[in-house]
Amino acid sequence: MRFVKHNVIENFNQSTPKEKKVLIVEEMSKAYLLFPNAVAEVLDNNGIKYKSTHPEHLAEAVNKNSDNLKMLNRVIRLSFLVNQDGSVIRNNHQKTISFRDVMQKGSDFLKKHPKELKDATLIARDMMKENLYSKTLDKTMTNYLNMDGQEKISLSEGSGNNSAMYLLLGLVAIGFFAYYKTRGK
């Protein structure tokens, strides 16, 4: 699977509020796809029911229970550990890894960023209340599932066309391009 080379948590404070929302949704989408058993374990520990460990079912369960900050914080932690090393390609990835194993490998990394984790959790909760999460996640989840070689997946929520979101994502892409272009000089 290929995805953008960056680590969100280290650049989180430099992002605008709109960029933070987009980044959180992207990272959560990766977590649902790459760590489905770990996300399911978090949901089980919080007594949250879900249909299956398919990414779209996990996303629906998290979205419906967005008031549970303990659960949401743990999912955000997983999300920030998806691309911890900033690598572009993930080969031989183990999707059955448990939540505890992921946290053991990334605990030192997460301890360096407590403020970012708290901010991301609160932003994610607010996005879910505004229903922005579902609309953005629909497009992002489909993109990541297609990158992983899976067929088109349709989520039950937010399947409408949103031109403002395309504009926002385009501006974010241009911003990242300009940032990395000027950083090299």
N, C-alpha and C positions, 0 to 999 in steps of 0.2 A: 504494500500500500504506500502511496506517495502522498505527502501533504506538505504544506508550507513550512519552510525552515524558520522557526522562531520559537522562543519560549515566552509565552504570554505573561507569566507572573513577574518576570524581571522587567518588562516594559509596561506593566499595568498602570503605574502611577503617571506615566507620561501621556497616556491616551486620554482622549476626550470622553465625556460620558457616553456619547453615541457609539464611539469605537469600542468602549468597554463592553457595552451590551452585545455588540456583534462578536467580539472576541470570546466572551463567555459562552455564547450559544455555539460557536464553532468548537470550542474545547469540550463542551458538554456532549456535543454530537460525536466527537472522537471517542470520548469515554464510553458512551453507549455502544459504540461499534467495536472498540478494541478491548474493553474490560466488561463485557456483559455479565459475567458471573459475579464480579466484584460489585457492580451496581445492584444486581439482584440480591446479593447478600446484605447490602445496606438497606434495601427496601424490606427484606425479611426481618432484619433486626429491629426495624421501626414499625412492624406490623402493617405494612402497606401491601396490598394485593396488586398483582399484575398478571396479564394474560400469559406471557412467555418472556424469554430472554432476548427476543428480537429487539433491535434498537428502538423501533417505533413504539413498541409496547412499554418499554422502560421509560421512554420520554413521556408518554401519556401518564404513566403512574406518578412520575416525579412532578409533572405539571399539575395534576389533580390534587396533590398533597403539598403544595408549595408553602403552606403555613408551618410545616414541620421543619424548623430551622436546623435541628440536629441532623436530619436526613439530608437536607439541602447542602449543609456545610460539608458533609462527607462526600457527596457527589461532586461538589466543587473541588475538593481536595484531589479526588481521582482525576478530575478534568485537568488540573494543573500538572499532574504527574504524567499525563499521556505523552507529552513531547518534552519531557524534562531535559533530555540531552540535546535537543534541537536538531536531531538527525532528520534527513529528508525521507529516507526509505526505512520501513520497518519490515524486516525479513524474519521468518520463523517465529512470528509473534504467538504467544500462548494466551488465547482468549479465556481459558479456564482458570487463570490465576485468581487467587482469593484476595479479598479486600485487605486482610492482614498482611499478606506478602507484599502487596503494592505499597502499603504504608511503611513497612519495615525498610524497604529499599529507598523510599523517598522522604522519610521522616526528617532527616537532617536538612534536606532541601526546603521542606515546608516550614521548618522552625525559623528559617531566615526571613519569612514573609508573612507574619501573622496579620498585619494590617491589610495587606492585599486580599488575603483569604476572607477576612471579615467584610471588606467592601464588596467583594465579588458575590458573597452569599446574599447580602442585602440587596444588591442590584438585581441578582437573579430572582429573588422573591418579588421585587417590585415589577419586574418584567412579566412575570407569570400572572400577576394581578391585572396588569394592563392588557394581557393577551398578546403582547408583542412577541413574547417567547414562542408561542405556537406558530405565528406567521413566519418569523425568521427561521425557526427550527425546521419547518417544512422544507424550505429550499436547501438549507445547509445539510440536513440529514440525507436528503436525496443525493446531493453532490458527493458526500463521503461514502455512501453506500455504492454509488456507481464507480467511484475510484477503487473500491475494494473488490470490484468485479461482480457485485450483485446486480440483479435486474432492478428496474424502476420500482421504488417503494412509495406507495401513496399513504400519507398520514391521514388520520381521520379529521384533523383540524387544520385550518389555514391553507387551503389549496388554491386560494384566489391569487390573481396577478397583482403584484404590488410594485409599481414603477419607482416609487420613492425609495424602496429598499435596494433596487438595482442601482440607483443613483448613489446611495450611501455606500454600498459595497464598492462601486467603481471609484469613488473618492478615496475610500480607505486604501484600495489597491494603488492608486496614484500616489497617495501619501507615503506608503511604505516604499514604493519604487524611488520616489524623490529622496526619502530619508537615507536609504542604502546607497543611492547614487552619490549624494553629497558627503556621506560618511567616509567614503573611500578616498576623497580628495584631501 
